[in-house]
Amino acid sequence: MKNIIQNINKAFDHRIRLGIMSVLMVNESADFTELKELLGVTDGNLASHTKALESENYIRIEKQFIGKKPNTSYIATKEGKKAFQEHIDALEKLISKT
């Protein structure tokens, strides 16, 4: 049997990264506070996982000020959306094989 896990992307192995990408696939963007609340994670956890996804060029991080408050937003890149969809497709194939 062919290697049935070959298309599973290691970048999405962690549940927090999986959650970040899931949110960004159905929303144009999400800010730090939204992601933190939706995923139930700490500031440090979210920051480290978003940096990991950014280093893979799967998300883009935009920082700006709204009024006098800093705001960090996350957007899935075209490459990130494609990689995540391939990951989901691979998981679905894996499930259908068992």
Backbone as CSV, one residue per row, in Angstrom:
resi,resn,N_x,N_y,N_z,CA_x,CA_y,CA_z,C_x,C_y,C_z
1,MET,0.853,-1.192,0.000,0.000,0.000,0.000,0.892,1.246,0.000
2,LYS,0.502,2.206,-0.803,1.217,3.474,-0.882,1.200,4.162,0.483
3,ASN,2.203,4.971,0.749,2.291,5.713,2.006,1.074,6.630,2.142
4,ILE,0.123,6.239,2.983,-1.144,6.973,3.066,-1.066,8.265,3.882
5,ILE,0.074,8.508,4.509,0.195,9.756,5.276,1.176,10.733,4.628
6,GLN,1.616,10.456,3.410,2.632,11.296,2.775,2.188,12.738,2.551
7,ASN,0.909,12.988,2.364,0.439,14.356,2.116,-0.051,15.068,3.368
8,ILE,0.109,14.436,4.516,-0.254,15.113,5.768,0.877,16.083,6.100
9,ASN,0.515,17.335,6.263,1.487,18.407,6.435,1.868,18.557,7.907
10,LYS,3.145,18.392,8.200,3.657,18.467,9.573,3.375,19.833,10.215
11,ALA,3.308,20.881,9.404,3.044,22.227,9.945,1.688,22.313,10.623
12,PHE,0.764,21.412,10.275,-0.578,21.440,10.845,-0.791,20.335,11.877
13,ASP,0.269,19.678,12.304,0.152,18.590,13.276,-0.403,19.041,14.621
14,HIS,-0.032,20.215,15.048,-0.454,20.681,16.367,-1.881,21.220,16.312
15,ARG,-2.663,20.926,17.331,-4.076,21.317,17.339,-4.275,22.828,17.280
16,ILE,-3.354,23.598,17.836,-3.498,25.056,17.800,-3.303,25.563,16.369
17,ARG,-2.303,25.035,15.674,-2.090,25.442,14.278,-3.253,25.002,13.399
18,LEU,-3.763,23.834,13.679,-4.938,23.345,12.957,-6.119,24.291,13.186
19,GLY,-6.283,24.729,14.426,-7.357,25.664,14.765,-7.178,27.019,14.114
20,ILE,-5.958,27.538,14.125,-5.681,28.836,13.499,-6.053,28.790,12.021
21,MET,-5.567,27.759,11.339,-5.848,27.658,9.906,-7.332,27.429,9.638
22,SER,-7.989,26.670,10.480,-9.427,26.436,10.302,-10.196,27.744,10.383
23,VAL,-9.854,28.574,11.349,-10.516,29.875,11.498,-10.235,30.748,10.275
24,LEU,-8.979,30.749,9.822,-8.607,31.624,8.712,-9.120,31.137,7.350
25,MET,-9.463,29.877,7.266,-10.018,29.367,6.013,-11.453,29.856,5.793
26,VAL,-12.169,30.132,6.868,-13.575,30.553,6.737,-13.786,32.040,7.039
27,ASN,-12.723,32.719,7.400,-12.781,34.155,7.659,-11.668,34.836,6.866
28,GLU,-11.938,36.032,6.382,-10.925,36.763,5.630,-9.695,37.025,6.495
29,SER,-9.936,37.324,7.773,-8.846,37.547,8.720,-9.391,37.352,10.131
30,ALA,-8.482,37.298,11.079,-8.862,37.238,12.494,-7.788,37.967,13.280
31,ASP,-8.202,38.671,14.319,-7.190,39.348,15.118,-6.768,38.483,16.298
32,PHE,-5.732,38.939,16.980,-5.110,38.174,18.059,-6.132,37.783,19.123
33,THR,-6.927,38.745,19.553,-7.896,38.490,20.619,-8.951,37.476,20.183
34,GLU,-9.428,37.596,18.949,-10.420,36.640,18.437,-9.865,35.222,18.448
35,LEU,-8.653,35.060,17.900,-8.049,33.730,17.861,-7.804,33.184,19.259
36,LYS,-7.311,34.030,20.132,-7.030,33.609,21.507,-8.300,33.097,22.187
37,GLU,-9.396,33.826,22.044,-10.659,33.424,22.669,-11.258,32.189,22.009
38,LEU,-11.249,32.147,20.680,-11.813,30.997,19.970,-11.072,29.695,20.295
39,LEU,-9.754,29.791,20.400,-8.937,28.591,20.601,-8.659,28.293,22.073
40,GLY,-8.918,29.254,22.946,-8.682,29.042,24.375,-7.218,28.820,24.705
41,VAL,-6.350,29.668,24.146,-4.912,29.524,24.344,-4.332,30.769,25.011
42,THR,-3.115,30.638,25.486,-2.432,31.778,26.106,-1.823,32.663,25.025
43,ASP,-1.448,33.872,25.411,-0.791,34.799,24.488,0.460,34.163,23.883
44,GLY,1.284,33.583,24.738,2.543,32.990,24.289,2.343,31.821,23.344
45,ASN,1.369,30.973,23.660,1.069,29.836,22.783,0.644,30.321,21.408
46,LEU,-0.274,31.271,21.378,-0.771,31.774,20.102,0.361,32.428,19.318
47,ALA,1.162,33.227,19.993,2.265,33.916,19.310,3.247,32.924,18.700
48,SER,3.601,31.880,19.429,4.590,30.935,18.897,4.032,30.136,17.720
49,HIS,2.763,29.771,17.773,2.186,28.999,16.676,1.924,29.862,15.438
50,THR,1.547,31.118,15.635,1.376,31.986,14.471,2.726,32.286,13.821
51,LYS,3.765,32.419,14.620,5.108,32.633,14.054,5.539,31.426,13.236
52,ALA,5.235,30.228,13.728,5.588,29.009,12.993,4.870,28.964,11.651
53,LEU,3.590,29.317,11.639,2.832,29.319,10.385,3.311,30.427,9.456
54,GLU,3.691,31.553,10.025,4.221,32.649,9.210,5.554,32.239,8.576
55,SER,6.384,31.534,9.310,7.685,31.134,8.768,7.538,30.149,7.604
56,GLU,6.413,29.446,7.555,6.117,28.540,6.435,5.436,29.286,5.282
57,ASN,5.178,30.588,5.475,4.449,31.426,4.523,3.003,30.963,4.352
58,TYR,2.416,30.412,5.425,1.031,29.971,5.385,0.079,31.046,5.879
59,ILE,0.597,31.972,6.690,-0.221,33.114,7.118,0.611,34.379,7.008
60,ARG,-0.104,35.491,6.925,0.530,36.804,6.930,0.076,37.514,8.202
61,ILE,1.007,38.161,8.864,0.698,38.892,10.090,0.771,40.375,9.788
62,GLU,-0.302,41.087,10.114,-0.350,42.528,9.901,-0.548,43.229,11.238
63,LYS,0.318,44.192,11.509,0.232,44.962,12.753,-0.114,46.400,12.406
64,GLN,-1.049,46.950,13.171,-1.467,48.329,12.958,-2.002,48.892,14.274
65,PHE,-2.285,50.161,14.278,-2.924,50.785,15.429,-4.349,51.128,15.055
66,ILE,-5.269,50.807,15.952,-6.656,51.231,15.808,-6.876,52.209,16.945
67,GLY,-6.976,53.480,16.571,-6.932,54.520,17.592,-5.523,54.522,18.161
68,LYS,-5.422,54.332,19.451,-4.108,54.279,20.083,-3.740,52.872,20.529
69,LYS,-4.580,51.900,20.145,-4.339,50.523,20.570,-3.719,49.703,19.440
70,PRO,-2.684,48.924,19.760,-2.111,48.058,18.732,-3.072,46.918,18.390
71,ASN,-3.061,46.520,17.135,-3.918,45.423,16.678,-3.112,44.538,15.744
72,THR,-3.151,43.248,15.999,-2.467,42.275,15.152,-3.509,41.403,14.485
73,SER,-3.458,41.335,13.159,-4.395,40.523,12.386,-3.632,39.442,11.636
74,TYR,-4.327,38.344,11.393,-3.745,37.204,10.696,-4.600,36.890,9.481
75,ILE,-3.930,36.614,8.372,-4.601,36.303,7.112,-3.925,35.076,6.516
76,ALA,-4.711,34.115,6.066,-4.147,32.948,5.394,-3.673,33.365,4.008
77,THR,-2.466,32.966,3.645,-1.944,33.262,2.316,-2.537,32.269,1.314
78,LYS,-2.389,32.565,0.045,-2.848,31.650,-1.001,-2.135,30.299,-0.848
79,GLU,-0.836,30.366,-0.588,-0.049,29.141,-0.364,-0.548,28.383,0.863
80,GLY,-0.877,29.121,1.920,-1.381,28.501,3.143,-2.723,27.825,2.942
81,LYS,-3.608,28.482,2.201,-4.922,27.893,1.923,-4.782,26.614,1.106
82,LYS,-3.894,26.642,0.128,-3.676,25.466,-0.719,-3.098,24.320,0.118
83,ALA,-2.080,24.621,0.933,-1.446,23.591,1.761,-2.432,23.010,2.769
84,PHE,-3.264,23.859,3.353,-4.223,23.384,4.342,-5.290,22.510,3.682
85,GLN,-5.745,22.924,2.504,-6.744,22.115,1.797,-6.160,20.754,1.426
86,GLU,-4.910,20.727,1.003,-4.249,19.452,0.693,-4.133,18.587,1.945
87,HIS,-3.869,19.217,3.070,-3.773,18.509,4.349,-5.126,17.888,4.711
88,ILE,-6.180,18.669,4.587,-7.530,18.173,4.886,-7.902,17.037,3.935
89,ASP,-7.590,17.205,2.655,-7.864,16.159,1.679,-7.130,14.861,2.042
90,ALA,-5.872,14.997,2.474,-5.083,13.822,2.866,-5.697,13.131,4.088
91,LEU,-6.175,13.922,5.049,-6.827,13.349,6.229,-8.099,12.611,5.836
92,GLU,-8.875,13.213,4.927,-10.113,12.557,4.482,-9.816,11.244,3.776
93,LYS,-8.763,11.223,2.956,-8.374,9.981,2.275,-7.918,8.941,3.291
94,LEU,-7.184,9.379,4.293,-6.709,8.468,5.340,-7.888,7.849,6.067
95,ILE,-8.867,8.652,6.414,-10.037,8.166,7.131,-10.840,7.190,6.267
96,SER,-10.959,7.499,4.991,-11.743,6.626,4.115,-11.051,5.302,3.833
97,LYS,-9.736,5.220,4.060,-8.980,3.987,3.839,-9.057,3.033,5.016
98,THR,-9.437,3.556,6.194,-9.453,2.705,7.384,-10.827,2.156,7.683
